[in-house]
């Protein structure tokens, strides 16, 4: 089964300073941890994809506009409280393994090397609609 692990940030759910306040060494340690995690998952045959996203101020919201040109707005807006920082798609034998991987990623180092304990959302990737549909 495939699972998507979403790294989400919210001022309400994290208790560490914003990454733009970290030292270069702290950022490098964090990125090295993520790379090492990806290498281990790849070696285990569990990594399908992993990507980090640019900061939310580069985001654009696109909406169809009744057959005309799409409406594109910039983000985030001052009321934005949560954003996705990146994701992994892993292929695991059991949901418990996806949770185990999410817990390991959650403990990525932050300022001073302390584990961030970030919230990581785990969701199964559906290969087809459920039988009810």
VOPAGU-2260 file (C-alpha; in pm, 1 decimal, decimal comma):
REM VOPAGU-2260
SITE   aa  ch    i         X         Y         Z
SITE  UNK   A    0       0,0       0,0       0,0
SITE  UNK   A    1     115,5     350,4     -72,5
SITE  UNK   A    2      93,8     628,4     181,5
SITE  UNK   A    3     148,8    1001,5     156,1
SITE  UNK   A    4     323,5    1160,1     451,7
SITE  UNK   A    5     252,3    1534,0     459,0
SITE  UNK   A    6     481,5    1764,9     653,8
SITE  UNK   A    7     254,8    2046,5     766,8
SITE  UNK   A    8     332,9    2356,5     964,1
SITE  UNK   A    9      96,8    2560,7    1175,4
SITE  UNK   A   10     168,1    2817,0    1443,5
SITE  UNK   A   11     -88,7    2629,7    1654,8
SITE  UNK   A   12      81,4    2288,6    1626,8
SITE  UNK   A   13     455,8    2359,9    1644,3
SITE  UNK   A   14     664,9    2491,1    1928,8
SITE  UNK   A   15     986,4    2579,8    1748,0
SITE  UNK   A   16    1099,3    2899,3    1578,3
SITE  UNK   A   17    1049,9    2961,9    1207,8
SITE  UNK   A   18    1322,6    2812,7     988,5
SITE  UNK   A   19    1431,9    3156,6     870,1
SITE  UNK   A   20    1562,1    3217,4    1225,0
SITE  UNK   A   21    1778,6    2899,8    1237,2
SITE  UNK   A   22    2153,7    2913,0    1195,0
SITE  UNK   A   23    2298,5    2785,2     866,7
SITE  UNK   A   24    2439,5    2485,0    1055,4
SITE  UNK   A   25    2095,0    2398,9    1196,0
SITE  UNK   A   26    1938,7    2417,9     849,5
SITE  UNK   A   27    2217,9    2202,7     704,3
SITE  UNK   A   28    2168,6    1940,8     979,9
SITE  UNK   A   29    1794,0    1936,9     912,5
SITE  UNK   A   30    1842,1    1891,7     536,8
SITE  UNK   A   31    2107,5    1622,1     593,5
SITE  UNK   A   32    1858,9    1433,7     815,3
SITE  UNK   A   33    1594,8    1448,2     541,4
SITE  UNK   A   34    1841,5    1329,4     275,5
SITE  UNK   A   35    1958,0    1044,4     500,5
SITE  UNK   A   36    1595,1     946,0     563,7
SITE  UNK   A   37    1533,7     934,5     187,6
SITE  UNK   A   38    1846,6     724,7     127,5
SITE  UNK   A   39    1736,8     473,0     394,0
SITE  UNK   A   40    1380,9     452,7     257,5
SITE  UNK   A   41    1513,7     409,3     -95,4
SITE  UNK   A   42    1752,0     131,9      14,5
SITE  UNK   A   43    1458,7     -44,0     183,7
SITE  UNK   A   44    1254,5     -18,2    -138,7
SITE  UNK   A   45     991,0     194,7      34,2
SITE  UNK   A   46    1052,7     538,6    -118,2
SITE  UNK   A   47     830,4     629,9    -411,8
SITE  UNK   A   48     883,7    1007,4    -402,5
SITE  UNK   A   49     984,1    1282,2    -161,3
SITE  UNK   A   50     979,9    1654,1    -225,5
SITE  UNK   A   51    1017,7    1972,5     -30,5
SITE  UNK   A   52     813,7    2272,9    -130,3
SITE  UNK   A   53     915,8    2635,7    -163,8
SITE  UNK   A   54     801,8    2871,1     108,6
SITE  UNK   A   55     430,6    2957,6      96,8
SITE  UNK   A   56     490,7    3315,5     -16,1
SITE  UNK   A   57     568,0    3170,2    -361,1
SITE  UNK   A   58     231,7    2991,5    -380,6
SITE  UNK   A   59     -32,8    3076,6    -638,0
SITE  UNK   A   60    -399,6    2984,6    -616,9
SITE  UNK   A   61    -554,3    2906,5    -957,7
SITE  UNK   A   62    -927,7    2885,9   -1024,9
SITE  UNK   A   63   -1108,9    2816,6   -1347,2
SITE  UNK   A   64   -1316,3    3112,7   -1453,0
SITE  UNK   A   65   -1604,4    2980,6   -1663,6
SITE  UNK   A   66   -1406,1    2903,4   -1977,3
SITE  UNK   A   67   -1215,4    3230,8   -1973,3
SITE  UNK   A   68    -867,5    3295,2   -1847,7
SITE  UNK   A   69    -806,1    3140,4   -1504,9
SITE  UNK   A   70    -802,5    3362,3   -1199,6
SITE  UNK   A   71    -458,4    3348,8   -1035,7
SITE  UNK   A   72    -401,2    3499,2    -693,9
SITE  UNK   A   73     -86,0    3518,1    -487,1
SITE  UNK   A   74     -50,1    3370,6    -142,7
SITE  UNK   A   75     -21,5    3325,1     137,9
SITE  UNK   A   76    -252,6    3571,4     290,3
SITE  UNK   A   77    -220,0    3714,5     643,1
SITE  UNK   A   78    -490,0    3476,3     765,1
SITE  UNK   A   79    -295,3    3170,0     642,2
SITE  UNK   A   80    -224,1    2958,3     947,3
SITE  UNK   A   81    -116,0    2626,3     799,2
SITE  UNK   A   82      94,0    2520,1     503,0
SITE  UNK   A   83     244,1    2206,1     355,9
SITE  UNK   A   84     625,3    2206,7     356,4
SITE  UNK   A   85     681,7    1880,0     173,5
SITE  UNK   A   86     581,9    1518,3     134,7
SITE  UNK   A   87     692,4    1160,5      97,9
SITE  UNK   A   88     510,6     884,0     -82,5
SITE  UNK   A   89     612,2     550,8      60,3
SITE  UNK   A   90     514,8     197,9     -36,7
SITE  UNK   A   91     476,6     -12,5     278,3
SITE  UNK   A   92     344,7    -354,7     364,8
SITE  UNK   A   93     133,0    -221,7     652,5
SITE  UNK   A   94      -8,2     107,8     778,7
SITE  UNK   A   95     194,7      64,7    1097,2
SITE  UNK   A   96     515,1     100,4     893,1
SITE  UNK   A   97     389,5     426,5     742,0
SITE  UNK   A   98     326,2     554,1    1095,5
SITE  UNK   A   99     675,2     442,5    1199,0
SITE  UNK   A  100     830,5     635,1     909,2
SITE  UNK   A  101     619,1     942,9     989,8
SITE  UNK   A  102     735,4     931,2    1352,5
SITE  UNK   A  103    1099,4     917,7    1241,9
SITE  UNK   A  104    1050,1    1214,4    1007,5
SITE  UNK   A  105     866,8    1404,4    1282,8
SITE  UNK   A  106    1182,9    1390,4    1493,1
SITE  UNK   A  107    1396,3    1578,4    1237,9
SITE  UNK   A  108    1645,8    1806,3    1411,6
SITE  UNK   A  109    1578,9    2174,0    1456,4
SITE  UNK   A  110    1745,2    2452,2    1653,4
SITE  UNK   A  111    2019,4    2317,8    1876,6
SITE  UNK   A  112    1970,3    1971,9    1724,2
SITE  UNK   A  113    1656,8    1909,7    1932,1
SITE  UNK   A  114    1385,7    1696,8    1764,9
SITE  UNK   A  115    1113,6    1915,1    1613,3
SITE  UNK   A  116     832,4    1663,3    1672,5
SITE  UNK   A  117     652,4    1806,6    1368,4
SITE  UNK   A  118     300,9    1685,5    1292,2
SITE  UNK   A  119     312,4    1450,7     992,8
SITE  UNK   A  120     -19,3    1356,2     833,8
SITE  UNK   A  121     -36,1     995,9     705,3
SITE  UNK   A  122    -289,7     915,7     434,0
SITE  UNK   A  123    -327,5     611,4     215,4
SITE  UNK   A  124    -295,6     680,6    -156,8
SITE  UNK   A  125    -603,1     538,0    -320,2
SITE  UNK   A  126    -544,1     335,3    -636,2
SITE  UNK   A  127    -913,9     322,9    -721,2
SITE  UNK   A  128   -1245,3     443,2    -580,3
SITE  UNK   A  129   -1382,1     252,6    -285,2
SITE  UNK   A  130   -1636,4     -21,3    -360,2
SITE  UNK   A  131   -1915,4     202,2    -225,7
SITE  UNK   A  132   -1859,8     436,5    -521,3
